[in-house]
């Protein structure tokens, strides 16, 4: 069974590419108040 996640748990670090092709890590925002992650999947 999967471990239950708590609101106090730290999210695992990951890297994504922004719209300009730059790599952005979640850890780059450590210590900031809020992080908003938007995943845009375009359908044609």
TORKOL-4160 file (C-alpha; in steps of 0.2 Angstrom, whole numbers, padded with zeros to 4 digits, m for minus):
44
<pt num="1" X="0000" Y="0000" Z="0000"/>
<pt num="2" X="0006" Y="0018" Z="m0004"/>
<pt num="3" X="0012" Y="0029" Z="0010"/>
<pt num="4" X="m0001" Y="0042" Z="0015"/>
<pt num="5" X="0005" Y="0060" Z="0010"/>
<pt num="6" X="0003" Y="0073" Z="0023"/>
<pt num="7" X="0001" Y="0092" Z="0020"/>
<pt num="8" X="0018" Y="0094" Z="0029"/>
<pt num="9" X="0027" Y="0083" Z="0018"/>
<pt num="10" X="0040" Y="0090" Z="0006"/>
<pt num="11" X="0036" Y="0087" Z="m0013"/>
<pt num="12" X="0049" Y="0077" Z="m0022"/>
<pt num="13" X="0061" Y="0088" Z="m0033"/>
<pt num="14" X="0058" Y="0087" Z="m0052"/>
<pt num="15" X="0064" Y="0097" Z="m0067"/>
<pt num="16" X="0053" Y="0103" Z="m0081"/>
<pt num="17" X="0056" Y="0113" Z="m0097"/>
<pt num="18" X="0047" Y="0130" Z="m0098"/>
<pt num="19" X="0040" Y="0138" Z="m0114"/>
<pt num="20" X="0057" Y="0145" Z="m0118"/>
<pt num="21" X="0066" Y="0129" Z="m0117"/>
<pt num="22" X="0074" Y="0132" Z="m0100"/>
<pt num="23" X="0075" Y="0119" Z="m0087"/>
<pt num="24" X="0066" Y="0124" Z="m0071"/>
<pt num="25" X="0068" Y="0114" Z="m0055"/>
<pt num="26" X="0055" Y="0114" Z="m0041"/>
<pt num="27" X="0070" Y="0116" Z="m0029"/>
<pt num="28" X="0073" Y="0133" Z="m0037"/>
<pt num="29" X="0058" Y="0139" Z="m0028"/>
<pt num="30" X="0062" Y="0132" Z="m0011"/>
<pt num="31" X="0059" Y="0145" Z="0002"/>
<pt num="32" X="0046" Y="0155" Z="m0008"/>
<pt num="33" X="0028" Y="0156" Z="m0002"/>
<pt num="34" X="0019" Y="0148" Z="m0017"/>
<pt num="35" X="0022" Y="0139" Z="m0032"/>
<pt num="36" X="0009" Y="0137" Z="m0046"/>
<pt num="37" X="0012" Y="0123" Z="m0059"/>
<pt num="38" X="0002" Y="0123" Z="m0075"/>
<pt num="39" X="0003" Y="0109" Z="m0087"/>
<pt num="40" X="m0004" Y="0114" Z="m0104"/>
<pt num="41" X="m0009" Y="0100" Z="m0116"/>
<pt num="42" X="m0014" Y="0106" Z="m0132"/>
<pt num="43" X="m0026" Y="0096" Z="m0143"/>
<pt num="44" X="m0027" Y="0098" Z="m0162"/>
